[in-house]
């Protein structure tokens, strides 16, 4: 294999996260109270989230927010992560494009999710919290928070979307190895879960359902806070260590990306790789394109509407200004469990509304075909989620071939697929199905939302 790595040193780990809201000419709309429909403040989130992440959620003035030294100490376990010039992939595609990927799969849990799990657990511990709850789709976030919670001596309950609980038993094993309690969602352990099971006995779950259960448990358990792995502004903030490192590494390579790509579920890894580069577009110093690669079966950016909506199915969370398919949307049981979410985070939604990013919806079989090309060219078996970014990069490289151009393409390899081999087996057997949502289903879900935008 001919690929080349660009490696930073430990001292190059960012000392501050980048807060894009400070630089946005038009800020995201505020979160609203589900009860009063009035804008929320940081203090309104204190009962649910730790105080520091609640403050970060509303910070629209500080472009950089300091990373606590105990968090950087844990980042040193796996950061800085490599940037790789994917010469093997370029050769396989016969392209003049220069393709780079940021390899977040080298973290102890195999994904980028640890970048936010560590600070969220740290802030909770500093506040004297003893218990955390969360949800997880494919299990990447649950695994990351399990490791972080264990390090800081916190108890953790994880509601794992039932279809992934059954599809990916080894991710459940990882969480339990770190000491977390893992429950298939929907469950009978919460009011929200019982209601959903009563109305839909065979329901295989969604991230919206799992969030409802985790929030309910957090609000009813003493000395307990909720931690979220995507969507929220503070999560996007923490993930910018990815792009900040990638900036330095692209300088080492002597290039600057024309196109930056991340897969898209709620926005965590897309934000992490793109926001530090996007600030140069905002300042008029660059003109890169930014592509969010989402599943064809869950196309909130490509086919959703900009609307205030709940982040969960039961309506416990604040109302978020987001591109959404409706919080009652039931996603297809695709293997990219981390992308099966009905809405986009407030920042990404605002940036999309302002024309600062593009979105692609990609069929499941195309993502696995891209994963095979990448694995054979670069030696890394990617997670189904990451394979959406790979598929988008391949589309762009092939388009460049047709147009006779040679763009510099950067994408985020947000996780490995070594615990997703059952999905690969299905692809090899020809059993994977592509799901396209009827427009009527989207329209029916959207019609049920409060018309606040």
C-alpha positions as CSV (number, residue, x, y, z in Angstrom):
1,X,0.0,0.0,0.0
2,X,1.3,3.4,-1.0
3,X,-0.6,5.7,1.4
4,X,1.3,8.3,3.5
5,X,0.6,9.3,7.1
6,X,1.0,12.8,8.5
7,X,1.6,12.5,12.3
8,X,1.5,15.3,14.8
9,X,3.2,15.2,18.2
10,X,1.5,15.1,21.6
11,X,2.1,18.8,22.1
12,X,0.0,19.5,19.0
13,X,-3.2,18.3,20.6
14,X,-5.5,21.3,20.6
15,X,-5.6,23.3,23.8
16,X,-9.0,24.7,23.0
17,X,-12.1,23.6,21.1
18,X,-13.4,25.8,18.2
19,X,-16.8,27.4,18.7
20,X,-18.2,28.2,15.2
21,X,-21.2,30.0,16.7
22,X,-19.0,32.9,17.6
23,X,-18.1,33.4,14.0
24,X,-21.5,32.7,12.3
25,X,-22.9,36.0,10.8
26,X,-26.4,34.6,11.5
27,X,-26.6,32.6,14.7
28,X,-28.8,29.5,15.2
29,X,-32.3,30.1,16.5
30,X,-32.6,29.4,20.2
31,X,-33.7,26.2,21.9
32,X,-37.3,26.5,23.1
33,X,-39.0,25.2,26.2
34,X,-41.4,22.4,25.3
35,X,-43.9,23.7,27.9
36,X,-43.8,27.5,27.3
37,X,-42.3,27.6,23.7
38,X,-40.1,30.4,25.1
39,X,-36.3,30.5,24.5
40,X,-34.2,28.6,27.1
41,X,-31.1,29.7,29.0
42,X,-28.2,27.6,30.2
43,X,-29.7,27.5,33.6
44,X,-32.8,25.8,32.2
45,X,-30.7,22.9,31.1
46,X,-28.9,22.4,34.5
47,X,-31.4,19.7,35.7
48,X,-30.6,17.6,32.6
49,X,-27.0,18.3,31.6
50,X,-23.9,19.2,33.6
51,X,-23.6,22.9,34.2
52,X,-20.5,23.4,32.1
53,X,-21.8,21.8,29.0
54,X,-25.1,23.7,29.4
55,X,-23.0,26.9,29.4
56,X,-21.1,25.8,26.3
57,X,-24.4,25.0,24.6
58,X,-25.4,28.7,24.7
59,X,-21.9,30.3,24.2
60,X,-22.1,32.4,21.0
61,X,-19.2,34.8,21.8
62,X,-16.0,32.9,22.5
63,X,-14.5,31.4,19.3
64,X,-12.2,29.1,21.4
65,X,-13.1,27.4,24.6
66,X,-10.2,26.0,26.7
67,X,-9.9,22.2,27.0
68,X,-9.4,21.2,30.7
69,X,-6.0,19.6,31.3
70,X,-7.5,16.4,32.7
71,X,-9.4,16.0,29.4
72,X,-6.2,16.6,27.4
73,X,-4.5,14.0,29.5
74,X,-7.0,11.4,28.4
75,X,-6.9,12.7,24.8
76,X,-3.2,11.8,24.9
77,X,-4.1,8.1,24.9
78,X,-5.0,8.3,21.3
79,X,-4.6,11.8,20.0
80,X,-3.3,13.3,17.8
81,X,-4.9,10.9,15.3
82,X,-3.3,10.3,11.9
83,X,-4.1,12.1,8.7
84,X,-3.5,9.7,5.7
85,X,-3.0,10.5,2.0
86,X,-5.1,7.6,0.5
87,X,-2.9,6.9,-2.4
88,X,-4.2,3.3,-2.6
89,X,-7.7,4.6,-3.0
90,X,-6.6,7.2,-5.5
91,X,-5.0,4.4,-7.6
92,X,-8.0,2.2,-7.3
93,X,-10.2,5.0,-8.6
94,X,-7.8,6.1,-11.3
95,X,-8.2,9.6,-10.2
96,X,-6.0,12.7,-10.2
97,X,-7.8,14.0,-7.1
98,X,-5.8,13.9,-3.9
99,X,-7.8,12.1,-1.2
100,X,-7.0,12.4,2.5
101,X,-8.8,10.9,5.5
102,X,-8.5,11.7,9.2
103,X,-8.4,8.3,11.0
104,X,-10.5,8.6,14.2
105,X,-10.8,4.8,14.2
106,X,-7.6,4.5,16.2
107,X,-9.2,5.6,19.5
108,X,-9.6,2.9,22.2
109,X,-13.3,2.4,21.4
110,X,-12.7,2.6,17.6
111,X,-14.5,5.9,16.9
112,X,-14.5,9.7,17.2
113,X,-17.1,9.6,20.0
114,X,-14.5,9.6,22.8
115,X,-13.7,13.2,21.9
116,X,-17.0,14.3,23.6
117,X,-17.5,11.4,26.0
118,X,-14.4,12.4,28.0
119,X,-15.2,16.0,28.6
120,X,-18.9,15.2,29.4
121,X,-17.9,12.7,32.0
122,X,-15.2,15.0,33.4
123,X,-17.6,17.9,33.8
124,X,-20.2,15.6,35.5
125,X,-17.6,14.3,37.9
126,X,-16.4,17.8,38.7
127,X,-20.0,18.8,39.6
128,X,-20.3,15.8,42.0
129,X,-22.6,13.8,39.8
130,X,-22.6,10.0,40.5
131,X,-24.8,8.6,37.7
132,X,-25.1,9.2,33.9
133,X,-27.7,8.0,31.4
134,X,-27.4,8.1,27.6
135,X,-28.7,6.4,24.5
136,X,-26.8,4.8,21.6
137,X,-27.6,3.7,18.1
138,X,-24.8,1.5,16.7
139,X,-23.1,1.5,20.1
140,X,-20.1,3.7,19.3
141,X,-21.3,6.5,21.6
142,X,-22.3,4.1,24.3
143,X,-18.9,2.4,24.2
144,X,-17.2,5.8,24.4
145,X,-19.2,7.1,27.3
146,X,-18.8,3.7,29.1
147,X,-15.1,4.0,29.0
148,X,-15.1,7.7,30.1
149,X,-17.6,7.1,32.9
150,X,-15.6,4.2,34.2
151,X,-12.4,6.3,34.3
152,X,-14.2,9.0,36.3
153,X,-16.0,6.5,38.6
154,X,-19.5,7.2,37.4
155,X,-22.3,4.7,37.0
156,X,-23.8,4.6,33.5
157,X,-27.1,3.3,32.1
158,X,-27.2,3.0,28.3
159,X,-30.4,2.6,26.3
160,X,-29.4,1.0,23.0
161,X,-31.7,1.0,20.0
162,X,-33.2,-2.5,20.0
163,X,-32.4,-3.3,16.3
164,X,-28.7,-2.5,17.0
165,X,-28.8,-4.2,20.4
166,X,-29.6,-7.4,18.4
167,X,-27.5,-6.7,15.3
168,X,-24.3,-5.6,17.2
169,X,-24.0,-7.8,20.4
170,X,-20.3,-7.1,20.7
171,X,-20.8,-3.4,21.0
172,X,-23.1,-4.2,23.9
173,X,-20.3,-6.5,25.3
174,X,-17.8,-3.6,25.1
175,X,-20.1,-1.3,27.1
176,X,-20.7,-4.0,29.7
177,X,-16.9,-4.7,29.9
178,X,-16.4,-1.0,30.9
179,X,-19.1,-1.4,33.6
180,X,-22.2,0.1,32.0
181,X,-25.7,-1.3,32.2
182,X,-27.1,-1.7,28.7
183,X,-30.9,-1.9,28.0
184,X,-32.6,-2.6,24.7
185,X,-34.8,0.3,23.7
186,X,-37.8,0.6,23.8
187,X,-37.9,-1.1,27.2
188,X,-40.4,-1.7,30.0
189,X,-38.2,0.3,32.4
190,X,-39.6,3.7,31.6
191,X,-43.0,5.3,31.0
192,X,-41.9,6.3,27.5
193,X,-40.7,2.8,26.6
194,X,-43.8,1.1,28.0
195,X,-46.1,3.4,26.0
196,X,-44.3,2.7,22.8
197,X,-44.2,-1.1,23.3
198,X,-48.0,-1.0,24.2
199,X,-48.8,0.8,21.0
200,X,-46.2,-0.9,18.8
201,X,-45.3,-4.3,20.3
202,X,-42.7,-5.2,17.6
203,X,-41.1,-1.8,17.3
204,X,-37.3,-2.1,16.8
205,X,-36.6,1.3,18.2
206,X,-35.0,4.6,17.1
207,X,-32.5,7.1,18.6
208,X,-35.5,9.3,19.4
209,X,-37.0,6.6,21.5
210,X,-33.8,5.7,23.3
211,X,-33.2,9.4,24.0
212,X,-36.7,9.6,25.6
213,X,-35.9,6.7,27.9
214,X,-32.5,8.0,28.9
215,X,-33.8,11.5,29.6
216,X,-36.7,10.1,31.7
217,X,-34.3,8.0,33.8
218,X,-32.0,11.0,34.3
219,X,-34.8,13.2,35.5
220,X,-36.1,10.7,37.9
221,X,-32.8,9.5,39.4
222,X,-31.1,11.4,42.2
223,X,-27.7,12.9,41.4
224,X,-27.9,11.8,37.8
225,X,-27.3,13.7,34.5
226,X,-27.9,12.9,30.9
227,X,-25.1,12.9,28.3
228,X,-25.7,13.1,24.5
229,X,-23.4,11.9,21.8
230,X,-24.5,14.1,18.9
231,X,-26.9,16.9,17.8
232,X,-26.2,19.4,20.6
233,X,-23.9,22.4,20.2
234,X,-21.6,21.3,23.0
235,X,-21.0,18.0,21.3
236,X,-20.2,19.6,18.0
237,X,-17.8,21.9,19.9
238,X,-15.9,19.0,21.5
239,X,-15.5,17.2,18.2
240,X,-13.6,20.1,16.6
241,X,-10.3,18.6,17.9
242,X,-10.6,16.5,14.7
243,X,-10.6,19.4,12.2
244,X,-8.1,21.5,14.3
245,X,-5.6,18.7,14.1
246,X,-6.4,18.1,10.4
247,X,-5.6,21.8,9.6
248,X,-2.1,21.4,10.9
249,X,-1.7,18.1,9.1
250,X,-2.9,19.5,5.8
251,X,-0.2,22.2,6.2
252,X,2.3,19.4,6.7
253,X,1.1,17.9,3.4
254,X,1.4,21.2,1.7
255,X,-2.3,21.2,0.6
256,X,-5.7,22.7,1.6
257,X,-9.0,20.8,1.0
258,X,-11.3,21.8,-1.7
259,X,-13.9,19.4,-0.4
260,X,-14.4,18.3,3.2
261,X,-16.8,15.4,3.9
262,X,-18.3,13.8,7.0
263,X,-21.1,11.2,7.4
264,X,-24.2,12.6,8.9
265,X,-26.6,11.4,11.6
266,X,-27.0,14.2,14.1
267,X,-23.9,16.1,13.3
268,X,-21.0,15.2,15.7
269,X,-18.3,13.9,13.3
270,X,-19.4,16.1,10.4
271,X,-19.1,19.2,12.6
272,X,-15.7,17.9,14.0
273,X,-14.0,17.7,10.6
274,X,-15.7,20.6,8.9
275,X,-16.1,23.5,11.4
276,X,-12.4,24.4,11.8
277,X,-12.1,24.6,8.0
278,X,-15.5,26.4,7.6
279,X,-14.3,29.3,9.7
280,X,-11.9,30.2,6.8
281,X,-14.9,30.3,4.4
282,X,-16.8,32.5,6.8
283,X,-13.8,34.9,7.0
284,X,-13.5,35.0,3.2
285,X,-10.1,33.3,3.1
286,X,-11.1,30.0,1.5
287,X,-13.9,28.6,-0.7
288,X,-14.1,24.9,0.3
289,X,-17.2,22.8,-0.2
290,X,-18.6,20.9,2.7
291,X,-20.6,17.7,2.2
292,X,-22.8,15.9,4.7
293,X,-23.3,12.3,3.6
294,X,-26.5,10.8,5.1
295,X,-28.4,7.6,4.5
296,X,-31.0,7.5,1.7
297,X,-33.3,5.9,4.4
298,X,-33.0,8.8,6.8
299,X,-32.5,12.0,4.6
300,X,-33.2,14.8,7.0
301,X,-31.0,17.3,5.3
302,X,-31.9,16.4,1.7
303,X,-35.7,15.8,2.2
304,X,-36.6,17.1,5.7
305,X,-38.0,20.6,6.6
306,X,-36.5,23.3,8.7
307,X,-38.8,23.2,11.8
308,X,-38.7,23.3,15.5
309,X,-39.0,19.7,16.7
310,X,-38.2,17.6,19.7
311,X,-34.9,15.7,19.9
312,X,-36.7,12.6,21.1
313,X,-39.9,10.7,20.4
314,X,-41.8,11.3,23.7
315,X,-41.3,15.1,23.6
316,X,-39.1,15.4,26.8
317,X,-36.3,17.4,25.2
318,X,-36.2,21.1,24.3
319,X,-37.5,22.1,21.0
320,X,-34.6,22.3,18.6
321,X,-34.6,24.4,15.3
322,X,-33.6,21.6,12.9
323,X,-34.0,20.0,9.6
324,X,-36.2,17.1,10.5
325,X,-38.3,14.2,9.2
326,X,-40.5,14.5,12.3
327,X,-39.7,13.1,15.8
328,X,-42.2,10.3,15.2
329,X,-40.2,9.2,12.1
330,X,-39.4,5.4,12.1
331,X,-36.2,4.8,10.3
332,X,-35.5,1.7,8.3
333,X,-33.3,-1.0,10.0
334,X,-30.1,-0.1,8.2
335,X,-26.7,-1.2,9.6
336,X,-25.5,2.4,10.0
337,X,-27.3,2.6,13.3
338,X,-25.5,5.8,14.3
339,X,-27.1,7.7,11.4
340,X,-30.7,6.6,12.1
341,X,-31.8,9.9,13.6
342,X,-34.7,12.1,12.5
343,X,-33.1,15.5,12.8
344,X,-30.0,17.6,12.3
345,X,-28.4,19.7,15.1
346,X,-29.2,23.4,15.4
347,X,-25.8,24.6,14.1
348,X,-25.6,22.3,11.1
349,X,-29.3,23.1,10.3
350,X,-28.6,26.9,10.4
351,X,-25.5,26.5,8.2
352,X,-27.4,24.4,5.8
353,X,-30.2,27.0,5.7
354,X,-27.6,29.6,4.9
355,X,-26.1,27.6,2.0
356,X,-22.8,26.9,3.6
357,X,-22.9,23.1,3.2
358,X,-24.3,20.4,0.8
359,X,-26.0,17.1,1.6
360,X,-26.0,13.8,-0.2
361,X,-28.3,10.9,0.6
362,X,-26.6,7.6,-0.2
363,X,-28.2,4.1,-0.6
364,X,-27.0,1.4,1.8
365,X,-25.6,-0.9,-0.9
366,X,-23.6,1.9,-2.4
367,X,-22.0,2.6,1.0
368,X,-20.9,-1.0,1.4
369,X,-19.6,-1.1,-2.1
370,X,-17.5,2.0,-1.2
371,X,-16.4,0.3,2.0
372,X,-15.0,-2.7,0.1
373,X,-13.1,-0.5,-2.4
374,X,-11.6,1.4,0.6
375,X,-10.8,-1.7,2.6
376,X,-9.0,-3.4,-0.3
377,X,-7.1,-0.2,-1.2
378,X,-6.2,1.1,2.3
379,X,-6.5,-2.0,4.5
380,X,-9.0,-0.6,7.0
381,X,-12.5,-2.0,7.3
382,X,-14.7,1.0,7.9
383,X,-17.8,1.3,10.0
384,X,-21.1,1.5,8.1
385,X,-21.5,5.1,9.2
386,X,-18.0,6.1,8.0
387,X,-18.7,4.3,4.7
388,X,-21.2,7.1,3.8
389,X,-18.3,9.6,3.8
390,X,-16.2,7.2,1.8
391,X,-19.0,6.8,-0.8
392,X,-19.4,10.6,-1.0
393,X,-15.6,11.0,-1.5
394,X,-15.7,8.3,-4.3
395,X,-18.6,10.1,-6.0
396,X,-16.5,13.4,-5.9
397,X,-13.4,11.7,-7.2
398,X,-15.3,10.1,-10.1
399,X,-16.9,13.4,-10.9
400,X,-13.5,15.0,-11.0
401,X,-12.4,12.3,-13.4
402,X,-15.3,13.2,-15.7
403,X,-14.6,16.9,-15.5
404,X,-10.8,16.6,-15.8
405,X,-10.2,18.3,-12.5
406,X,-7.9,17.3,-9.5
407,X,-9.5,18.5,-6.2
408,X,-8.1,17.9,-2.8
409,X,-10.7,15.8,-0.9
410,X,-10.7,15.3,2.9
411,X,-13.0,13.0,4.7
412,X,-13.4,11.8,8.3
413,X,-13.0,8.1,8.9
414,X,-15.0,8.3,12.1
415,X,-14.9,4.6,13.1
416,X,-13.8,1.1,12.2
417,X,-16.1,-1.7,11.3
418,X,-14.5,-4.7,13.0
419,X,-17.6,-5.3,15.1
420,X,-19.9,-4.8,12.1
421,X,-19.0,-7.9,10.2
422,X,-22.5,-9.3,10.3
423,X,-23.5,-6.4,8.1
424,X,-20.6,-7.2,5.7
425,X,-21.8,-10.8,5.7
426,X,-25.2,-9.7,4.6
427,X,-23.7,-7.6,1.9
428,X,-21.6,-10.5,0.6
429,X,-24.8,-12.7,0.5
430,X,-26.7,-10.0,-1.4
431,X,-29.2,-9.6,1.4
432,X,-28.8,-5.9,2.1
433,X,-31.8,-3.8,1.0
434,X,-31.9,-0.1,0.0
435,X,-34.7,1.9,1.5
436,X,-36.2,5.0,-0.1
437,X,-38.9,6.8,2.0
438,X,-42.2,7.6,0.3
439,X,-42.8,11.4,0.4
440,X,-46.2,10.8,1.9
441,X,-44.6,9.3,5.0
442,X,-42.4,12.4,5.5
443,X,-45.3,14.7,4.9
444,X,-47.5,12.9,7.4
445,X,-44.8,13.1,10.1
446,X,-44.1,16.8,9.4
447,X,-47.8,17.6,9.6
448,X,-47.9,16.5,13.2
449,X,-45.3,19.1,14.3
450,X,-46.1,22.4,16.0
451,X,-45.8,25.1,13.4
452,X,-43.2,27.4,15.1
453,X,-41.2,28.2,12.0
